[in-house]
Amino acid sequence: MSNLPANFDPTQICFGWDRGRDEQSLALFLRLLSREEFLQTLIPRLADEDIIQIVDSITGILQKHLQEEEYHELFLCEKEGKFSA
């Protein structure tokens, strides 16, 4: 669980109380999703439609909330100038 805080407590993930707690919970939730062991278990079990739905949903959110430069630099980890904006 290297991408999780040392004091990680899954009972602290909750949504609907307030914006700050929702943001903290979402960050932890996404970190849990990105753990290699979890991904190796989940991904082979997904149907093709599930994969497309996940990618479409996340891509739509990224397009809605990130500028093209932010997408390349923050999400794709490309250095500035490597992409055409």
DAQUIUR-V439848 format. One record per residue. N is the residue number from 1. SS is DSSP state (hx for helix, st for strand, lp for the rest). Layout:
BEGIN
n=N ss=SS
n=N ss=SS
END
This chain:
BEGIN
n=1 ss=lp
n=2 ss=lp
n=3 ss=lp
n=4 ss=lp
n=5 ss=lp
n=6 ss=lp
n=7 ss=lp
n=8 ss=lp
n=9 ss=lp
n=10 ss=hx
n=11 ss=hx
n=12 ss=hx
n=13 ss=lp
n=14 ss=lp
n=15 ss=lp
n=16 ss=lp
n=17 ss=lp
n=18 ss=lp
n=19 ss=hx
n=20 ss=hx
n=21 ss=hx
n=22 ss=hx
n=23 ss=hx
n=24 ss=hx
n=25 ss=hx
n=26 ss=hx
n=27 ss=hx
n=28 ss=hx
n=29 ss=hx
n=30 ss=hx
n=31 ss=hx
n=32 ss=hx
n=33 ss=hx
n=34 ss=lp
n=35 ss=lp
n=36 ss=hx
n=37 ss=hx
n=38 ss=hx
n=39 ss=hx
n=40 ss=hx
n=41 ss=hx
n=42 ss=hx
n=43 ss=hx
n=44 ss=hx
n=45 ss=hx
n=46 ss=lp
n=47 ss=lp
n=48 ss=hx
n=49 ss=hx
n=50 ss=hx
n=51 ss=hx
n=52 ss=hx
n=53 ss=hx
n=54 ss=hx
n=55 ss=hx
n=56 ss=hx
n=57 ss=hx
n=58 ss=hx
n=59 ss=hx
n=60 ss=hx
n=61 ss=hx
n=62 ss=hx
n=63 ss=hx
n=64 ss=hx
n=65 ss=hx
n=66 ss=lp
n=67 ss=lp
n=68 ss=hx
n=69 ss=hx
n=70 ss=hx
n=71 ss=hx
n=72 ss=hx
n=73 ss=hx
n=74 ss=hx
n=75 ss=hx
n=76 ss=lp
n=77 ss=lp
n=78 ss=lp
n=79 ss=lp
n=80 ss=lp
n=81 ss=lp
n=82 ss=lp
n=83 ss=lp
n=84 ss=lp
n=85 ss=lp
END
